[in-house]
């Protein structure tokens, strides 16, 4: 280290631009509000986002994105085979699909907080489940530390909250920043698209109920009295409900088909537009709906490729969360920080990818291990030999 640095400016080792200096909110409150404008307008109630999940199109896109990760193969790696086996057993005993799905909720809600359920088994502390807790139960303080929120008279308050116990929670966040430690919420981008679509579909349904059935027109003679007119109107209403009615011989009944209303197409286009907006928000693509200059096969190929990229980024969130769980387990039971690592790998098509590649590599002298064939081709060790 140079003498100039030793005697010089030690500010290099400290944060300079701080909330304490520049943020008025820091001086007034002990906690940071979520900057999401939609949540702020709704008293930070995450149920407005959970309610969006009743939309079939949004839910299908969410499931499609999650499945990019949930269908991957899970591997555990470590130099110590005994510890590796314990970690594999631990993961296999968890409701792993549920746990991984709830971890991925952070992509849509900004963050997901899982509370670890520990049990003592054979003199070891073992995680048997990770239970997802509501996001609104937590808040970040001015130092970007997650705390359990306080509630007074049934309402959440912006105070620092209670410190979380060590080794008890796993926090996953999607694109958090210094100004937004709560993470980026994809559902925030979908909120208005789903809301406007619901309103449009509701008006569309009213229009179909109003104009979807043919009109019944009854003609009465000039000599008809008011009671006669009322009776004719009642009979027409009964005819609509029961499809049968009786009238005097002098009464003329005309069935008039509803005209074709172009406005119905407007409602349909409105629903399609907002579905496309949801697809772009969740998947970044809309398959063939907006790829007008390429064929359907090429569009599907592009769609799969982009989904693959999303799977690569999302799987890191799951890997990090599961690795934190293994680190907790190893530290609590063995006092060690060198824990096994979870890796998620995309399943390959054995016929199209693995066999052709392995054959080509074998021809140039590459020799594979038995362990490789077990992993790659899902074989049992007793089912084959290597010569």
C-alpha positions in Angstrom: 0.0 0.0 0.0 1.4 3.4 -1.0 2.3 6.0 1.6 0.0 8.4 -0.2 -2.9 6.1 0.3 -2.0 5.4 4.0 -1.9 9.1 4.8 -4.5 10.1 2.3 -8.2 9.8 1.9 -9.7 6.9 3.8 -13.1 7.9 2.4 -12.4 5.3 -0.3 -13.3 2.6 2.3 -16.6 4.1 3.3 -19.9 4.8 1.6 -20.2 8.4 0.6 -23.6 9.0 -1.1 -25.9 7.8 1.7 -29.6 8.1 2.6 -28.7 9.8 5.8 -27.2 12.7 3.9 -29.6 13.1 1.0 -32.9 11.3 1.7 -35.5 13.3 3.7 -37.5 10.1 4.2 -34.6 8.6 6.0 -34.7 11.4 8.6 -38.5 11.0 9.1 -39.0 7.3 9.1 -37.1 4.2 10.2 -38.3 1.9 7.3 -38.3 2.1 3.6 -41.6 2.0 1.7 -42.0 -0.2 -1.3 -41.7 2.2 -4.3 -44.3 0.3 -6.3 -46.9 2.9 -7.2 -49.8 0.4 -7.6 -49.1 -1.1 -4.1 -48.8 2.4 -2.6 -52.3 3.4 -4.0 -53.8 0.2 -2.5 -52.3 0.5 1.0 -49.5 -2.0 0.2 -52.0 -4.8 -0.1 -50.4 -7.6 -2.1 -53.9 -9.2 -2.6 -54.4 -6.9 -5.5 -51.6 -8.8 -7.3 -52.7 -12.2 -6.0 -56.2 -11.5 -7.4 -54.6 -11.2 -10.9 -53.7 -14.9 -10.8 -57.4 -15.7 -11.5 -56.8 -14.5 -15.0 -56.4 -17.7 -17.2 -54.0 -16.2 -19.7 -51.8 -14.6 -17.0 -51.7 -17.9 -15.0 -50.8 -19.9 -18.1 -47.8 -17.6 -18.9 -46.6 -17.8 -15.3 -46.8 -21.6 -15.3 -45.0 -21.7 -18.7 -42.2 -19.6 -17.3 -41.9 -21.6 -14.0 -41.9 -24.9 -15.9 -38.6 -23.8 -17.6 -37.0 -24.3 -14.2 -39.2 -26.9 -12.6 -38.5 -29.4 -15.3 -34.8 -29.2 -14.9 -32.7 -31.9 -13.3 -31.4 -31.2 -9.8 -27.8 -32.2 -9.0 -25.8 -31.9 -5.8 -22.0 -31.5 -6.0 -19.4 -31.8 -3.2 -16.0 -33.5 -2.7 -17.1 -35.3 0.4 -19.3 -38.2 -0.8 -20.9 -38.7 2.6 -21.9 -35.1 3.0 -23.1 -35.1 -0.6 -25.3 -38.1 0.0 -26.8 -36.4 3.1 -27.5 -33.3 1.1 -29.2 -35.3 -1.7 -31.3 -37.1 0.9 -32.3 -33.7 2.5 -33.4 -32.3 -0.9 -35.3 -35.5 -1.8 -37.2 -35.4 1.5 -38.4 -31.8 0.9 -41.6 -31.1 -1.1 -39.1 -29.8 -3.6 -41.5 -28.9 -6.4 -43.6 -26.7 -4.1 -40.5 -25.1 -2.6 -39.0 -24.3 -6.0 -42.3 -22.9 -7.3 -42.7 -20.6 -4.2 -39.1 -19.4 -4.6 -39.9 -18.5 -8.2 -42.8 -16.4 -7.0 -40.2 -13.6 -6.4 -40.1 -13.1 -10.2 -43.8 -12.0 -10.1 -44.1 -10.4 -6.6 -40.6 -8.9 -6.4 -39.6 -11.1 -3.4 -40.5 -14.4 -1.8 -39.8 -15.2 1.9 -39.7 -18.8 3.0 -39.6 -19.8 6.7 -37.6 -22.9 7.3 -39.3 -25.6 9.4 -36.5 -27.4 11.3 -36.8 -30.7 13.1 -34.3 -32.7 15.2 -33.7 -36.0 13.5 -31.0 -38.4 14.7 -29.3 -35.6 16.7 -29.3 -33.3 13.7 -31.3 -30.2 12.8 -32.9 -31.0 9.5 -35.1 -28.7 7.3 -38.3 -30.6 6.5 -40.1 -27.8 4.7 -39.8 -24.2 3.6 -43.1 -22.4 4.0 -43.7 -19.3 1.9 -44.9 -16.3 4.0 -46.9 -13.2 2.7 -44.8 -10.4 1.4 -46.7 -7.7 3.2 -45.5 -9.2 6.5 -42.0 -7.9 5.9 -40.4 -4.5 5.4 -36.9 -3.2 4.8 -35.3 -0.7 7.2 -33.1 2.2 6.2 -30.1 -0.1 5.9 -31.9 -2.4 3.5 -32.2 -5.1 6.1 -35.4 -7.2 6.0 -37.5 -7.1 9.1 -40.9 -8.5 10.3 -43.4 -5.6 10.1 -45.3 -4.2 13.0 -49.1 -3.9 13.0 -51.0 -1.5 15.1 -54.9 -1.4 15.3 -55.1 -3.7 12.3 -52.9 -1.6 10.0 -49.2 -2.1 9.1 -47.0 0.8 10.1 -43.8 2.1 8.6 -41.5 1.3 11.4 -38.3 -0.7 11.4 -40.0 -3.9 12.7 -38.6 -6.9 14.4 -35.2 -8.4 13.4 -35.5 -11.9 11.8 -33.7 -14.8 13.6 -30.7 -16.3 12.0 -30.9 -19.5 9.9 -34.7 -19.3 9.9 -35.6 -17.5 6.6 -34.6 -17.7 2.9 -35.2 -14.5 1.0 -35.3 -14.5 -2.8 -35.6 -11.3 -4.8 -36.0 -10.4 -8.4 -33.7 -7.6 -9.6 -33.5 -5.7 -6.3 -31.7 -2.3 -6.3 -30.5 0.1 -3.7 -33.6 2.2 -4.0 -35.9 -0.8 -4.4 -34.8 -3.6 -2.1 -38.3 -5.2 -2.5 -37.5 -6.3 -6.0 -39.0 -5.8 -9.4 -42.6 -7.1 -9.8 -43.7 -8.5 -13.1 -47.3 -8.5 -11.9 -47.1 -4.8 -11.6 -46.6 -4.6 -15.3 -49.6 -6.9 -15.8 -52.0 -5.1 -13.5 -53.6 -2.6 -15.9 -53.6 -5.1 -18.8 -55.6 -7.6 -16.8 -57.8 -4.9 -15.2 -58.7 -3.3 -18.6 -59.3 -6.7 -20.1 -61.7 -7.7 -17.4 -63.7 -4.5 -17.9 -63.8 -5.0 -21.6 -64.9 -8.7 -21.3 -67.6 -7.6 -18.9 -69.0 -5.0 -21.3 -68.7 -7.6 -24.1 -70.8 -10.1 -22.1 -73.4 -7.4 -21.5 -73.5 -6.6 -25.2 -73.9 -10.3 -26.1 -76.8 -10.8 -23.7 -78.5 -7.7 -25.0 -78.0 -8.2 -28.7 -77.1 -11.9 -29.1 -80.8 -13.1 -29.3 -83.3 -12.2 -32.0 -86.0 -9.6 -31.3 -89.7 -10.5 -31.1 -92.0 -7.9 -32.6 -95.7 -8.1 -31.9 -98.2 -6.2 -34.1 -101.6 -5.4 -32.7 -104.7 -4.1 -34.6 -105.7 -0.4 -34.2 -108.7 -1.4 -32.2 -106.5 -3.0 -29.4 -107.0 -1.7 -25.9 -104.3 -0.9 -23.4 -105.0 -4.2 -21.5 -104.7 -6.0 -24.9 -101.3 -4.4 -25.5 -100.1 -5.3 -22.0 -101.2 -8.9 -22.5 -99.3 -9.1 -25.9 -96.2 -7.7 -24.2 -96.4 -10.3 -21.4 -96.9 -13.1 -23.9 -93.8 -12.0 -25.9 -91.7 -12.0 -22.7 -93.0 -15.5 -21.9 -92.2 -16.6 -25.4 -88.6 -15.5 -24.9 -88.3 -17.5 -21.7 -90.3 -20.6 -22.6 -90.2 -20.4 -26.5 -94.0 -21.0 -26.6 -97.0 -18.7 -26.4 -100.6 -18.2 -27.7 -102.0 -15.1 -29.4 -105.3 -14.1 -31.0 -105.6 -14.9 -34.7 -105.4 -11.2 -35.5 -102.0 -10.8 -33.8 -98.9 -10.7 -36.0 -95.6 -11.9 -34.5 -92.3 -11.1 -36.3 -88.9 -12.6 -35.4 -86.1 -10.1 -36.3 -82.5 -11.3 -36.2 -80.0 -9.1 -34.4 -77.8 -7.0 -36.7 -74.1 -7.7 -37.0 -72.3 -5.4 -34.6 -68.7 -4.6 -35.4 -68.3 -3.4 -31.8 -68.1 -7.1 -30.7 -64.9 -7.4 -32.8 -63.6 -4.4 -31.0 -64.0 -6.1 -27.6 -62.3 -9.3 -28.9 -59.4 -7.3 -30.3 -59.1 -5.5 -26.9 -58.9 -8.8 -25.0 -56.3 -10.1 -27.5 -54.2 -6.9 -27.2 -54.1 -7.1 -23.4 -53.3 -10.8 -23.5 -50.3 -9.9 -25.7 -49.2 -7.3 -23.2 -49.3 -9.9 -20.4 -47.3 -12.3 -22.5 -44.7 -9.7 -23.2 -44.5 -8.8 -19.5 -44.1 -12.4 -18.3 -42.4 -14.2 -21.2 -41.0 -11.2 -23.2 -42.5 -12.9 -26.3 -46.0 -13.5 -27.7 -45.2 -16.4 -30.0 -46.9 -15.8 -33.4 -49.3 -13.1 -32.3 -46.9 -10.3 -33.0 -44.2 -12.0 -35.1 -45.9 -11.2 -38.3 -42.9 -11.4 -40.7 -42.0 -15.0 -39.9 -43.7 -18.4 -40.2 -45.3 -20.2 -37.3 -42.5 -22.7 -37.0 -39.8 -20.0 -36.9 -41.9 -18.1 -34.3 -42.2 -21.1 -32.1 -38.4 -21.7 -32.4 -37.8 -18.1 -31.3 -40.3 -18.5 -28.5 -38.5 -21.6 -27.2 -35.1 -20.0 -27.5 -36.2 -16.9 -25.4 -37.9 -19.1 -22.8 -34.6 -21.0 -22.5 -32.8 -17.8 -21.7 -35.5 -17.0 -19.0 -35.0 -20.5 -17.6 -31.2 -19.9 -17.3 -31.7 -16.6 -15.3 -34.6 -17.9 -13.2 -32.8 -21.1 -12.2 -30.0 -19.1 -10.6 -32.6 -17.7 -8.1 -33.7 -21.3 -7.2 -30.1 -22.5 -7.0 -29.1 -19.6 -4.7 -32.0 -20.3 -2.3 -31.4 -24.0 -2.1 -27.7 -23.5 -1.5 -28.5 -21.1 1.3 -30.6 -23.9 2.9 -27.7 -26.4 2.6 -25.3 -23.8 4.0 -27.6 -23.4 7.1 -27.8 -27.1 7.5 -24.0 -27.7 7.3 -23.2 -24.8 9.6 -25.7 -25.7 12.3 -24.8 -29.4 12.3 -21.1 -29.4 11.4 -19.9 -25.8 11.9 -18.7 -25.7 8.3 -19.3 -23.3 5.5 -18.1 -25.5 2.7 -21.5 -26.9 2.0 -22.6 -28.9 -1.0 -23.9 -27.0 -4.0 -27.2 -27.5 -5.9 -27.0 -27.1 -9.7 -30.1 -27.2 -12.0 -29.5 -28.6 -15.5 -31.7 -28.5 -18.5 -32.9 -32.0 -19.6 -31.5 -32.9 -23.0 -33.2 -34.9 -25.6 -31.1 -38.1 -25.4 -31.7 -39.3 -29.0 -31.2 -35.9 -30.8 -28.4 -34.5 -28.7 -26.5 -36.8 -26.4 -26.1 -39.9 -28.5 -24.8 -38.1 -31.6 -22.5 -36.0 -29.7 -21.1 -38.8 -27.6 -20.6 -41.0 -30.6 -18.6 -38.2 -32.3 -16.5 -37.6 -29.2 -15.9 -41.4 -28.8 -14.6 -41.6 -32.3 -11.9 -39.0 -31.6 -10.8 -40.8 -28.5 -12.9 -39.4 -25.6 -13.7 -42.0 -22.9 -16.7 -41.4 -20.7 -17.1 -42.6 -17.1 -19.8 -44.9 -15.7 -21.0 -41.9 -13.6 -21.5 -39.9 -16.8 -23.7 -42.5 -18.4 -25.8 -42.8 -15.2 -26.5 -39.1 -15.2 -26.8 -38.5 -18.9 -29.0 -41.4 -19.8 -30.8 -42.0 -16.5 -29.4 -45.6 -16.2 -28.7 -47.7 -13.2 -25.1 -48.8 -12.6 -26.0 -52.5 -12.7 -27.6 -52.1 -16.2 -24.4 -51.7 -18.2 -20.6 -52.1 -18.2 -17.9 -50.0 -19.8 -15.3 -51.9 -21.9 
